[in-house]
Amino acid sequence: MPFHAPLTNHHADGTLCPADHKHTSSGKPLHADCPGRSYTQAVCSCGSWEMKQRGKGYVNECRKRHLAGHAQGPKVALRDLLRLDAP
């Protein structure tokens, strides 16, 4: 089963900002009823990773990096961690 970590935007009070609320790159609202994006969060379905930051691009980059680690599989990731390239 593939893992997923969807991005969600949140208001300053912690409530979810609906997907149809558009924002500028700095998080200012373009929707009349939206107070603006305060932070973006991603939670992986693996249960051991989550991130919450103000920068949506940074959260997305880290999310992609984390999900790519799942794609490698545990054997490859473990092998890379244990590799001994001693001269």
HELIX and SHEET records of a PDB file:
HELIX    1   1 LYS A   56  GLN A   72  1                                  17    
HELIX    2   2 PRO A   74  LEU A   82  1                                   9    
SHEET    1   A 4 LEU A  16  CYS A  17  0                                        
SHEET    2   A 4 LEU A   7  HIS A  10 -1                                        
SHEET    3   A 4 TYR A  39  VAL A  43 -1                                        
SHEET    4   A 4 GLU A  50  GLN A  53 -1                                        
END                                                                             
